[in-house]
Amino acid sequence: MQVMALAEVADFLGVSRQRAAILVDRADFPAPIATLTVGRIWSAADVRTYTEKRNRRMDGSDAG
């Protein structure tokens, strides 16, 4: 299983770490799978799925 910490989430989303810190606290962002001494970590697959769904909604192509 691949995981991402906040810095990797920021890089993946193409945003600053400060912006990523705001995004990961949103109710629709995937829950972290663990909290380590370095901080929270997320499943990379969950972050990718979240991004794909969000992009579809922003494009208006999500039928939901």
C-alpha positions as CSV (number, residue, x, y, z in Angstrom):
1,M,0.0,0.0,0.0
2,Q,1.3,3.4,-0.9
3,V,0.8,6.2,1.5
4,M,1.1,10.0,1.5
5,A,1.9,12.5,4.2
6,L,0.9,16.1,3.9
7,A,3.9,17.1,1.7
8,E,3.1,14.3,-0.8
9,V,-0.6,15.3,-0.8
10,A,0.4,18.9,-1.6
11,D,2.8,17.8,-4.4
12,F,0.1,15.4,-5.9
13,L,-2.6,18.1,-5.8
14,G,-0.2,20.8,-7.1
15,V,-0.8,23.1,-4.2
16,S,1.2,24.6,-1.3
17,R,1.5,22.7,2.0
18,Q,-0.6,25.4,3.6
19,R,-3.4,24.9,1.0
20,A,-3.1,21.1,1.4
21,A,-3.5,21.5,5.2
22,I,-6.8,23.2,4.6
23,L,-8.0,20.6,2.0
24,V,-7.3,17.6,4.2
25,D,-9.5,19.0,6.9
26,R,-12.5,19.2,4.6
27,A,-15.3,16.8,5.4
28,D,-15.2,15.3,1.9
29,F,-11.4,14.6,2.0
30,P,-10.5,10.9,2.8
31,A,-9.8,10.2,6.4
32,P,-6.2,9.6,7.3
33,I,-5.3,5.9,7.7
34,A,-3.0,6.6,10.6
35,T,-1.3,9.4,12.6
36,L,2.4,9.0,13.1
37,T,5.0,11.2,14.8
38,V,5.4,12.9,11.4
39,G,1.7,13.6,11.2
40,R,-1.3,12.1,9.5
41,I,-0.9,9.8,6.5
42,W,-3.4,8.9,3.8
43,S,-3.8,6.0,1.4
44,A,-2.5,7.2,-2.0
45,A,-5.3,5.4,-3.7
46,D,-7.9,7.3,-1.6
47,V,-6.3,10.6,-2.4
48,R,-6.3,9.7,-6.2
49,T,-9.9,8.7,-6.0
50,Y,-10.9,11.9,-4.2
51,T,-9.1,14.0,-6.9
52,E,-10.7,12.1,-9.7
53,K,-14.2,12.6,-8.2
54,R,-13.5,16.3,-7.4
55,N,-12.3,16.9,-11.0
56,R,-15.4,15.3,-12.5
57,R,-17.6,17.5,-10.3
58,M,-15.7,20.6,-11.3
59,D,-15.9,19.7,-14.9
60,G,-19.7,19.2,-14.5
61,S,-19.4,15.7,-15.8
62,D,-20.5,14.0,-12.6
63,A,-24.1,12.8,-12.9
64,G,-24.5,12.6,-9.1
